[in-house]
Amino acid sequence: MLVHMYQHNKRRKDSTQKGVIKIAETASRKDRIPVERIQTGVRMERRLLKVLKALAEYHDVTLGDLLEGIVLHVFDGKLPFGEDSLHRIADLKKIYGLHLDAGASHRLVENRKSAMARGKS
């Protein structure tokens, strides 16, 4: 996983663990960019969220930091993940039963059962 401006929010990982990606702290205090973060109530597919949370935990960053990093990389036309992270994502998708890929991105609809649970008909 490529981590740039948000890596200061992570806790240190034991770099001797097999498969753990070493994340170097490259942003000095003077390089940090102050931002205003807001709480959001974004809804997303349940298994996708589980994979994202597990990936954030694996990389020892917050879910918000992971999402910011993904979006900033994609906005610049760059891949947000390296080969090791892509393998980890594939493993997590199997664990959580996530069979969706990019081709599903504009075809997802909320199932009737969950919509009714939220009070919609």
C-alpha positions as CSV (number, residue, x, y, z in Angstrom):
1,M,0.0,0.0,0.0
2,L,1.3,3.4,-0.9
3,V,1.0,5.8,2.0
4,H,1.9,9.4,1.7
5,M,0.3,12.3,3.5
6,Y,-1.7,10.3,6.0
7,Q,0.8,7.9,7.4
8,H,1.4,9.9,10.5
9,N,-1.9,8.7,11.8
10,K,-0.8,5.0,12.0
11,R,0.6,3.1,14.8
12,R,3.9,1.3,14.3
13,K,3.8,-2.3,13.1
14,D,6.3,-5.0,13.8
15,S,8.1,-5.1,10.4
16,T,9.3,-8.7,11.1
17,Q,5.8,-10.1,10.6
18,K,5.5,-12.1,7.4
19,G,3.6,-10.2,4.7
20,V,3.5,-6.9,6.6
21,I,4.2,-4.0,4.4
22,K,6.8,-1.6,5.9
23,I,5.4,1.9,5.8
24,A,8.1,4.5,6.2
25,E,7.3,7.8,8.0
26,T,8.4,10.2,5.3
27,A,6.3,13.3,6.1
28,S,8.1,15.5,8.6
29,R,6.0,17.9,10.7
30,K,6.7,20.7,8.2
31,D,5.4,18.6,5.3
32,R,2.1,17.8,6.9
33,I,-1.0,19.4,5.4
34,P,-3.7,20.6,7.8
35,V,-7.2,19.6,6.7
36,E,-10.7,19.9,8.1
37,R,-12.3,16.5,8.4
38,I,-16.0,16.0,8.8
39,Q,-18.1,13.0,9.8
40,T,-20.2,11.5,7.0
41,G,-22.9,9.0,6.9
42,V,-21.9,7.2,3.7
43,R,-23.8,4.0,2.9
44,M,-21.9,1.2,1.2
45,E,-22.2,-2.5,0.5
46,R,-21.7,-4.5,3.7
47,R,-19.0,-7.0,2.5
48,L,-17.1,-4.2,0.8
49,L,-17.0,-2.3,4.0
50,K,-15.8,-5.3,5.9
51,V,-12.9,-5.8,3.5
52,L,-12.0,-2.1,3.7
53,K,-12.0,-2.2,7.5
54,A,-9.9,-5.3,7.6
55,L,-7.4,-3.8,5.1
56,A,-7.2,-0.6,7.2
57,E,-6.6,-2.7,10.3
58,Y,-3.9,-4.8,8.5
59,H,-2.1,-1.6,7.5
60,D,-2.7,-0.1,10.9
61,V,-4.4,3.0,9.7
62,T,-7.9,4.3,10.2
63,L,-10.6,3.6,7.7
64,G,-10.9,7.3,6.9
65,D,-7.1,7.5,6.3
66,L,-7.3,4.4,4.0
67,L,-10.3,5.9,2.0
68,E,-8.5,9.3,1.7
69,G,-5.4,7.6,0.4
70,I,-7.3,5.5,-2.1
71,V,-9.3,8.5,-3.4
72,L,-6.3,10.8,-3.6
73,H,-4.3,8.2,-5.6
74,V,-7.1,7.5,-8.0
75,F,-7.8,11.2,-8.5
76,D,-4.2,11.5,-9.7
77,G,-4.6,8.5,-11.9
78,K,-2.3,6.3,-9.7
79,L,-2.9,2.9,-8.3
80,P,-3.4,3.1,-4.5
81,F,-2.1,-0.5,-3.8
82,G,1.0,-2.5,-4.5
83,E,1.2,-6.1,-5.3
84,D,1.3,-7.3,-1.7
85,S,-1.8,-5.3,-0.8
86,L,-3.7,-6.6,-3.8
87,H,-3.0,-10.2,-2.7
88,R,-4.2,-9.3,0.8
89,I,-7.4,-7.7,-0.7
90,A,-8.0,-10.9,-2.7
91,D,-7.7,-12.9,0.6
92,L,-10.0,-10.6,2.4
93,K,-12.6,-10.7,-0.4
94,K,-12.6,-14.5,0.0
95,I,-12.9,-14.4,3.7
96,Y,-15.9,-12.0,3.6
97,G,-17.5,-13.5,0.5
98,L,-17.1,-10.4,-1.6
99,H,-17.5,-11.4,-5.2
100,L,-18.0,-7.9,-6.7
101,D,-15.5,-6.3,-9.0
102,A,-15.3,-2.9,-10.8
103,G,-17.9,-4.1,-13.3
104,A,-20.5,-4.1,-10.6
105,S,-19.9,-0.5,-9.6
106,H,-22.8,1.1,-11.4
107,R,-25.2,-1.8,-11.1
108,L,-25.5,-2.1,-7.4
109,V,-29.0,-1.7,-6.0
110,E,-30.1,-2.1,-2.4
111,N,-32.0,-5.3,-1.8
112,R,-35.6,-4.9,-0.8
113,K,-35.1,-6.5,2.6
114,S,-32.6,-3.9,3.8
115,A,-34.5,-1.0,2.2
116,M,-37.6,-2.1,4.1
117,A,-35.6,-2.4,7.4
118,R,-34.7,1.3,6.9
119,G,-38.4,2.2,6.5
120,K,-38.6,2.4,2.8
121,S,-41.1,0.6,0.6
